Amino acid sequence: MKVLFVCTGNTCRSPMAAALLKHISSAEVKSAGIYAGPGQPASQGTVDVLREQGILFDHASQPVTVDLLNWADLILTMTTQHKQALALQYPTITDKLFTLKEYVHQDDNETWEKLKKAYTELEEKRAAFIRERGKELDPNEMDQALYDYLRKEISEIQVLEANLPNYDISDPFGGDLSVYKKTFNEMEKYIELLAKKLDNKE
């Protein structure tokens, strides 16, 4: 499996992810940045936090290219924004393009399915209410009456939306070592889940 990690400048998050995965997996791994310049070293915070874990690596930043995208079997971005930017610019890669968290997350599909069902039920109840009461209520009354009638469904949807996962890995750029450690700790659990998922595919 050939895995490409993508972030913004290819000096903090994506090289950290690549080094972590190489450390625990046999996958072929590269990293790149959407706005990366070529040949920059990893940020000192990334180097230091990985060194603390006994992970030594050489890194030179590189921009995303068509060749790199074609090389990869799997493209994992650090944020939803990175994913959207790549999808817009390279629409042919969307079947192998995910955020890291999205790809390894185990529970998001169930939440999404519940949310889609809740949206559908809300819309059906809203339409039925308008059919039944639309002629007797003026527009100002209708909005409040609809809200009162659908209060339970709206509340359930808000709970489901709040439980949707945040697909972004926090950016430590410009922070001190404690900020890099926080990003490392966040990323480590997802890289471990990724390694297990890749092992199951081999």
C-alpha positions as CSV (number, residue, x, y, z in Angstrom):
1,M,0.0,0.0,0.0
2,K,1.4,3.4,-1.0
3,V,0.2,6.2,1.3
4,L,0.5,9.9,0.7
5,F,-0.1,12.4,3.6
6,V,-0.9,15.9,2.6
7,C,-1.0,19.1,4.7
8,T,-0.3,22.8,4.0
9,G,3.4,23.4,4.0
10,N,4.7,19.8,4.4
11,T,6.9,20.7,7.4
12,C,4.7,19.8,10.4
13,R,1.7,17.5,10.3
14,S,2.2,15.4,7.1
15,P,5.9,14.6,7.8
16,M,4.9,13.7,11.4
17,A,2.2,11.4,10.1
18,A,4.5,9.9,7.5
19,A,7.3,9.2,10.1
20,L,4.8,7.7,12.5
21,L,3.3,5.3,9.9
22,K,6.8,4.3,8.6
23,H,7.7,3.5,12.2
24,I,4.9,1.0,12.8
25,S,4.0,-0.2,9.3
26,S,5.5,-1.7,6.2
27,A,3.5,0.6,3.9
28,E,5.3,2.8,1.4
29,V,4.8,6.4,2.7
30,K,5.4,9.9,1.3
31,S,4.2,13.3,2.3
32,A,3.6,16.6,0.5
33,G,2.0,20.0,1.0
34,I,-0.6,21.9,-1.0
35,Y,1.4,25.2,-0.6
36,A,4.8,23.6,0.1
37,G,8.1,24.9,-1.3
38,P,10.7,22.3,-2.2
39,G,13.5,21.1,0.1
40,Q,12.5,22.6,3.4
41,P,13.3,20.6,6.6
42,A,10.6,19.5,9.0
43,S,9.8,22.1,11.7
44,Q,12.0,21.8,14.8
45,G,8.9,21.0,16.9
46,T,8.2,18.0,14.7
47,V,11.8,16.8,14.8
48,D,11.9,17.2,18.6
49,V,8.6,15.5,19.4
50,L,9.5,12.5,17.2
51,R,13.0,12.3,18.6
52,E,11.4,12.0,22.1
53,Q,9.6,8.9,20.8
54,G,12.8,7.5,19.4
55,I,11.8,8.2,15.8
56,L,14.6,9.7,13.7
57,F,13.8,10.7,10.1
58,D,15.1,12.8,7.2
59,H,12.7,15.1,5.5
60,A,12.6,17.6,2.7
61,S,9.3,19.2,1.9
62,Q,7.7,18.9,-1.6
63,P,4.6,20.3,-3.2
64,V,1.7,18.1,-4.3
65,T,2.1,17.0,-7.9
66,V,0.1,14.9,-10.3
67,D,2.9,12.2,-10.2
68,L,2.7,12.0,-6.5
69,L,-1.1,11.7,-6.5
70,N,-0.9,9.0,-9.2
71,W,1.7,7.1,-7.2
72,A,-0.4,6.9,-4.1
73,D,-3.0,4.1,-3.5
74,L,-4.4,6.2,-0.6
75,I,-4.2,10.0,-0.1
76,L,-4.8,11.2,3.5
77,T,-5.1,14.9,4.3
78,M,-4.8,16.5,7.7
79,T,-8.0,18.6,7.3
80,T,-11.3,18.7,5.4
81,Q,-10.1,21.9,3.8
82,H,-7.0,20.2,2.4
83,K,-9.2,17.4,1.1
84,Q,-11.7,19.8,-0.6
85,A,-8.8,21.7,-2.2
86,L,-7.4,18.5,-3.8
87,A,-10.8,17.3,-4.8
88,L,-11.5,20.5,-6.7
89,Q,-8.2,20.6,-8.4
90,Y,-7.9,16.9,-9.1
91,P,-11.4,15.4,-9.4
92,T,-10.2,12.0,-10.7
93,I,-8.6,11.1,-7.3
94,T,-11.6,11.4,-5.1
95,D,-12.1,7.7,-4.8
96,K,-8.8,7.4,-2.9
97,L,-8.9,10.8,-1.1
98,F,-9.9,11.1,2.6
99,T,-8.9,12.9,5.7
100,L,-6.9,10.8,8.0
101,K,-9.6,10.8,10.7
102,E,-12.3,10.1,8.2
103,Y,-10.5,7.1,6.8
104,V,-9.9,5.4,10.1
105,H,-13.0,6.5,12.0
106,Q,-15.2,3.6,13.0
107,D,-18.5,5.2,14.0
108,D,-19.1,8.1,11.6
109,N,-21.2,6.1,9.1
110,E,-23.7,5.1,11.8
111,T,-24.1,8.8,12.9
112,W,-24.4,9.9,9.3
113,E,-27.1,7.4,8.5
114,K,-29.1,8.4,11.6
115,L,-28.7,12.1,10.7
116,K,-29.9,11.5,7.1
117,K,-32.9,9.6,8.4
118,A,-33.6,12.4,10.9
119,Y,-33.4,15.1,8.2
120,T,-35.9,13.1,6.0
121,E,-38.4,12.6,8.9
122,L,-38.1,16.3,9.8
123,E,-38.9,17.3,6.2
124,E,-41.8,14.9,5.9
125,K,-43.4,16.2,9.2
126,R,-42.8,19.8,8.1
127,A,-44.5,19.3,4.7
128,A,-47.4,17.5,6.4
129,F,-47.9,20.3,8.9
130,I,-47.9,22.9,6.2
131,R,-50.4,20.9,4.2
132,E,-52.7,20.7,7.2
133,R,-52.3,24.1,8.8
134,G,-50.9,26.3,6.0
135,K,-54.2,28.0,5.2
136,E,-55.2,28.9,8.7
137,L,-51.8,30.4,9.8
138,D,-50.3,33.6,8.5
139,P,-46.5,33.5,7.6
140,N,-45.4,34.9,10.9
141,E,-47.5,32.4,12.9
142,M,-46.4,29.6,10.7
143,D,-42.6,29.9,11.5
144,Q,-43.3,29.8,15.3
145,A,-45.9,27.0,15.0
146,L,-43.5,24.9,12.9
147,Y,-40.7,25.3,15.4
148,D,-43.0,24.4,18.3
149,Y,-44.3,21.3,16.4
150,L,-40.8,20.1,15.3
151,R,-39.0,21.1,18.5
152,K,-38.2,17.4,19.4
153,E,-36.9,16.6,15.9
154,I,-34.8,19.7,15.8
155,S,-33.3,18.9,19.2
156,E,-32.4,15.3,18.1
157,I,-30.7,16.6,14.9
158,Q,-28.7,19.1,16.9
159,V,-27.5,16.3,19.2
160,L,-26.5,14.1,16.2
161,E,-24.7,17.0,14.5
162,A,-22.8,17.6,17.7
163,N,-21.7,14.0,17.7
164,L,-20.3,14.1,14.2
165,P,-16.5,13.8,14.3
166,N,-14.2,16.7,13.7
167,Y,-12.0,15.5,10.8
168,D,-9.2,18.0,11.3
169,I,-5.8,17.4,12.9
170,S,-4.8,20.5,14.8
171,D,-1.9,22.6,13.2
172,P,1.0,23.1,15.6
173,F,2.8,25.5,13.3
174,G,4.3,28.4,15.4
175,G,3.6,26.7,18.7
176,D,6.0,25.5,21.4
177,L,6.9,21.9,22.1
178,S,3.8,21.4,24.2
179,V,1.7,22.3,21.2
180,Y,3.6,19.8,19.0
181,K,3.1,17.1,21.7
182,K,-0.6,17.7,21.7
183,T,-0.7,17.3,17.9
184,F,1.5,14.2,18.1
185,N,-0.8,12.6,20.8
186,E,-3.9,13.4,18.7
187,M,-2.3,12.0,15.5
188,E,-0.7,8.9,17.1
189,K,-4.0,7.1,17.9
190,Y,-5.2,7.7,14.3
191,I,-2.0,6.4,12.8
192,E,-2.2,3.3,14.9
193,L,-5.8,2.7,13.7
194,L,-4.6,3.4,10.1
195,A,-1.8,0.8,10.4
196,K,-4.2,-1.8,11.6
197,K,-6.6,-1.0,8.8
198,L,-3.8,-1.3,6.2
199,D,-2.6,-4.6,7.7
200,N,-6.1,-6.0,7.2
201,K,-6.1,-5.0,3.6
202,E,-2.8,-6.7,2.8
